[in-house]
């Protein structure tokens, strides 16, 4: 698709839209990819309210740019899209946007990003797997969609602070393997996935792994920071293999770049930028 430029012939502007957004490492990895490929574009983080997110998304896309959407706006912005990929239709959430032929497109590259993280994180476990997913928001929807398409997953337990929201998500997918639980305490799961925003402060954890029926075999925390998250620290203390959201961040970002420009970024450039 080549470089994107605005009507004033300035470098195209891409942004991650959310609230909070100051913690985001997306500008670092995308600007690294822009530099190495010589793209006339820049990427910034923009804290934006729910009311302003959709209109800003459209302005960025229609002016030759694009970007990403993060918590808590991934579901709300779907109404502002002219075209939706299958991943957006399935999950009801959008995290990547751009324009083509005067129409604003949206995709959910979180699905692709988590699927890759899942393959890397549980490849050695083997057997049938029960998975406990925390969170029924935009990230949780992508996780559930990816899990239901993953071999070996026999049951997905979904917990959300709002039980009604979890119930609606279960109804949306209509898969017998997906069930809502009222309390994660005492549950038995091979893998725990945190798809909530709990942990962004670097201190709180979304659950206490010691209060499950047994120690899980792996933990995936979609939250990330410059240091290990509280959940990953607890997992390490219990000798449970764990990974945070940086791998998924890179994988979904690579997929987003490919949507914007028609080809993926050079292999490894985004991952190296996080180092």
C-alpha positions as CSV (number, residue, x, y, z in Angstrom):
1,X,0.0,0.0,0.0
2,X,3.1,2.3,0.3
3,X,3.4,5.3,2.5
4,X,0.4,7.1,3.8
5,X,0.3,10.9,3.8
6,X,-2.2,13.4,5.0
7,X,-4.0,15.9,2.8
8,X,-1.3,18.5,3.8
9,X,1.4,16.1,2.6
10,X,2.7,15.6,6.2
11,X,3.8,12.2,7.5
12,X,0.8,10.1,8.4
13,X,-0.2,9.9,12.0
14,X,-0.9,6.6,13.8
15,X,-2.0,6.4,17.4
16,X,-3.0,4.1,20.2
17,X,-6.3,5.3,21.7
18,X,-7.3,4.4,25.2
19,X,-7.6,5.4,28.9
20,X,-5.1,4.9,30.5
21,X,-2.5,4.8,27.8
22,X,0.6,6.3,29.3
23,X,2.0,2.8,30.0
24,X,1.7,1.7,26.3
25,X,4.9,0.6,24.6
26,X,3.2,0.6,21.2
27,X,4.8,3.9,20.1
28,X,8.2,2.5,20.8
29,X,7.8,-0.6,18.6
30,X,5.8,1.0,15.8
31,X,8.1,3.9,15.5
32,X,11.1,1.5,15.4
33,X,9.4,-0.3,12.5
34,X,8.6,3.0,10.7
35,X,12.3,4.1,11.0
36,X,13.8,0.9,9.7
37,X,11.5,0.7,6.8
38,X,11.7,4.4,6.0
39,X,8.0,5.0,6.4
40,X,6.9,8.7,6.4
41,X,4.8,8.1,9.5
42,X,4.8,8.6,13.3
43,X,3.0,6.8,16.1
44,X,1.8,8.4,19.3
45,X,-0.3,7.5,22.4
46,X,-3.5,9.4,22.9
47,X,-5.5,9.3,26.1
48,X,-9.1,9.8,24.9
49,X,-12.6,9.5,26.4
50,X,-15.2,7.0,25.3
51,X,-17.2,9.8,23.6
52,X,-14.2,11.1,21.6
53,X,-12.5,7.8,20.7
54,X,-14.7,6.8,17.7
55,X,-14.7,10.2,16.0
56,X,-10.9,10.5,16.5
57,X,-10.4,7.0,15.1
58,X,-12.2,8.0,11.9
59,X,-10.3,11.3,11.5
60,X,-7.0,9.5,11.8
61,X,-7.9,6.8,9.4
62,X,-9.5,9.1,6.8
63,X,-6.5,11.4,6.9
64,X,-4.1,8.7,5.8
65,X,-3.1,7.2,9.2
66,X,-4.6,4.6,11.4
67,X,-3.7,3.0,14.7
68,X,-4.9,0.8,17.6
69,X,-7.5,0.9,20.3
70,X,-6.9,-0.3,23.8
71,X,-8.8,-0.4,27.1
72,X,-11.6,0.4,27.6
73,X,-12.8,1.4,24.1
74,X,-12.4,-1.8,21.9
75,X,-16.1,-2.6,21.9
76,X,-17.4,0.9,21.7
77,X,-15.5,1.9,18.5
78,X,-17.0,-1.0,16.4
79,X,-20.0,1.3,15.7
80,X,-17.7,3.8,14.0
81,X,-16.3,1.3,11.4
82,X,-17.5,1.1,7.8
83,X,-15.9,-2.4,7.3
84,X,-15.3,-5.1,9.8
85,X,-13.2,-8.2,9.5
86,X,-14.4,-11.6,10.6
87,X,-12.5,-11.3,13.9
88,X,-14.3,-8.1,14.7
89,X,-17.7,-9.7,13.8
90,X,-16.9,-12.7,16.0
91,X,-15.7,-10.8,19.0
92,X,-17.6,-7.5,18.9
93,X,-14.3,-5.7,19.5
94,X,-11.8,-3.8,17.4
95,X,-8.1,-3.0,18.2
96,X,-6.7,-2.0,14.8
97,X,-8.1,0.5,12.3
98,X,-7.2,2.1,9.0
99,X,-8.9,3.4,5.8
100,X,-9.1,2.1,2.3
101,X,-10.9,3.7,-0.6
102,X,-12.6,6.2,1.7
103,X,-13.9,3.5,4.1
104,X,-12.7,3.0,7.7
105,X,-11.8,-0.6,8.3
106,X,-11.4,-2.4,11.7
107,X,-9.8,-5.7,12.7
108,X,-9.0,-7.5,15.9
109,X,-5.4,-8.5,15.7
110,X,-5.5,-9.4,19.4
111,X,-6.9,-12.7,18.2
112,X,-3.9,-13.4,16.1
113,X,-1.5,-12.0,18.7
114,X,-2.9,-14.2,21.5
115,X,-3.1,-17.3,19.3
116,X,0.7,-17.0,18.6
117,X,1.4,-16.4,22.3
118,X,-0.8,-19.4,23.2
119,X,1.1,-21.7,20.8
120,X,4.4,-20.6,22.3
121,X,3.2,-20.7,25.9
122,X,1.5,-24.0,26.1
123,X,3.3,-26.0,23.4
124,X,4.9,-28.3,25.9
125,X,2.0,-29.0,28.1
126,X,0.2,-31.5,25.9
127,X,-3.1,-33.3,26.7
128,X,-6.6,-31.8,27.1
129,X,-6.6,-28.4,28.7
130,X,-9.0,-26.5,30.9
131,X,-8.4,-22.7,30.8
132,X,-9.5,-20.1,33.2
133,X,-9.9,-16.7,31.5
134,X,-10.3,-13.6,33.7
135,X,-12.1,-10.7,31.9
136,X,-14.9,-10.4,29.4
137,X,-13.9,-7.1,27.8
138,X,-12.3,-6.5,24.4
139,X,-9.1,-8.5,25.3
140,X,-11.1,-11.3,26.9
141,X,-13.3,-11.6,23.8
142,X,-10.2,-12.0,21.6
143,X,-8.7,-14.6,24.0
144,X,-11.9,-16.7,24.1
145,X,-12.2,-16.6,20.3
146,X,-8.6,-17.8,19.9
147,X,-9.0,-20.5,22.6
148,X,-12.1,-22.0,21.0
149,X,-10.1,-22.4,17.8
150,X,-7.1,-24.0,19.5
151,X,-6.6,-27.7,19.5
152,X,-6.5,-29.4,22.9
153,X,-8.7,-26.8,24.7
154,X,-11.6,-28.8,26.1
155,X,-13.1,-26.2,28.5
156,X,-12.9,-22.4,29.0
157,X,-14.0,-21.0,32.3
158,X,-14.9,-17.4,32.1
159,X,-14.9,-15.1,35.1
160,X,-15.7,-11.4,35.0
161,X,-16.3,-8.9,37.8
162,X,-19.7,-8.2,36.1
163,X,-21.4,-11.5,35.8
164,X,-23.9,-10.2,33.3
165,X,-21.2,-9.1,30.9
166,X,-19.7,-12.6,31.1
167,X,-23.1,-14.2,30.5
168,X,-23.5,-12.1,27.4
169,X,-20.2,-13.2,26.1
170,X,-21.0,-16.8,26.7
171,X,-24.3,-16.4,24.8
172,X,-22.5,-14.6,22.0
173,X,-20.2,-17.5,21.2
174,X,-22.7,-20.3,21.9
175,X,-20.0,-22.9,22.4
176,X,-20.6,-25.7,25.0
177,X,-16.9,-25.6,26.0
178,X,-17.3,-22.0,27.3
179,X,-19.0,-21.5,30.6
180,X,-19.3,-18.6,33.1
181,X,-18.2,-19.0,36.7
182,X,-19.3,-16.8,39.6
183,X,-16.0,-17.2,41.5
184,X,-12.6,-18.3,40.5
185,X,-11.7,-19.5,44.0
186,X,-11.4,-23.3,44.2
187,X,-11.5,-23.8,40.4
188,X,-9.2,-26.2,38.7
189,X,-7.5,-25.0,35.5
190,X,-4.4,-26.0,33.6
191,X,-3.8,-22.5,32.3
192,X,-4.8,-19.1,33.7
193,X,-5.1,-16.1,31.4
194,X,-5.5,-12.6,32.7
195,X,-7.4,-10.5,30.2
196,X,-8.4,-7.8,32.6
197,X,-6.5,-4.5,33.1
198,X,-5.7,-5.4,36.8
199,X,-2.0,-5.1,37.2
200,X,-1.4,-2.0,35.1
201,X,-0.3,-0.3,38.4
202,X,2.4,-2.9,38.8
203,X,1.2,-3.9,42.3
204,X,-2.3,-5.6,42.1
205,X,-2.9,-9.1,40.9
206,X,-6.3,-10.2,39.4
207,X,-6.4,-13.4,41.6
208,X,-4.4,-15.3,44.1
209,X,-3.0,-18.5,42.5
210,X,-2.8,-20.2,45.8
211,X,-6.6,-20.1,46.2
212,X,-7.2,-22.2,43.1
213,X,-7.9,-25.9,43.6
214,X,-4.4,-26.7,42.4
215,X,-1.5,-24.9,40.9
216,X,-2.0,-24.2,37.2
217,X,0.6,-25.5,34.7
218,X,1.0,-22.1,33.1
219,X,0.0,-18.5,33.4
220,X,-0.4,-15.9,30.7
221,X,-0.9,-12.2,31.8
222,X,-1.9,-9.9,29.0
223,X,-0.8,-6.9,31.2
224,X,2.8,-5.8,30.7
225,X,5.1,-3.2,32.1
226,X,8.8,-2.5,32.3
227,X,9.0,-5.0,35.2
228,X,7.2,-8.4,35.7
229,X,3.6,-8.0,36.7
230,X,2.3,-8.9,40.2
231,X,0.7,-12.1,38.7
232,X,3.9,-13.2,37.0
233,X,5.9,-12.6,40.1
234,X,3.5,-14.7,42.1
235,X,3.6,-17.4,39.5
236,X,7.4,-17.4,39.6
237,X,7.4,-17.7,43.4
238,X,5.2,-20.8,42.9
239,X,7.4,-22.3,40.2
240,X,4.7,-21.8,37.5
241,X,5.9,-20.9,34.0
242,X,4.5,-17.5,33.2
243,X,4.7,-14.8,30.5
244,X,3.3,-11.3,30.4
245,X,1.7,-9.4,27.6
246,X,4.8,-8.2,25.8
247,X,4.9,-11.1,23.4
248,X,1.2,-10.6,22.5
249,X,1.8,-6.9,22.1
250,X,4.5,-7.6,19.5
251,X,2.5,-10.2,17.6
252,X,-0.7,-8.1,17.4
253,X,1.4,-5.1,16.4
254,X,3.1,-7.0,13.6
255,X,-0.3,-8.0,12.3
256,X,-1.6,-4.4,12.6
257,X,1.4,-3.1,10.6
258,X,0.6,-5.7,7.9
259,X,-3.0,-4.4,7.7
260,X,-1.9,-0.8,7.3
261,X,0.8,-1.3,4.7
262,X,0.0,-4.7,3.0
263,X,3.1,-6.4,4.3
264,X,4.6,-7.3,7.7
265,X,7.4,-5.3,9.3
266,X,11.0,-6.7,9.1
267,X,11.1,-9.8,11.3
268,X,12.2,-9.1,14.9
269,X,12.4,-5.3,14.7
270,X,9.5,-4.8,17.1
271,X,10.7,-7.4,19.6
272,X,14.2,-5.9,19.6
273,X,12.7,-2.4,20.2
274,X,11.3,-3.7,23.5
275,X,14.7,-4.6,24.7
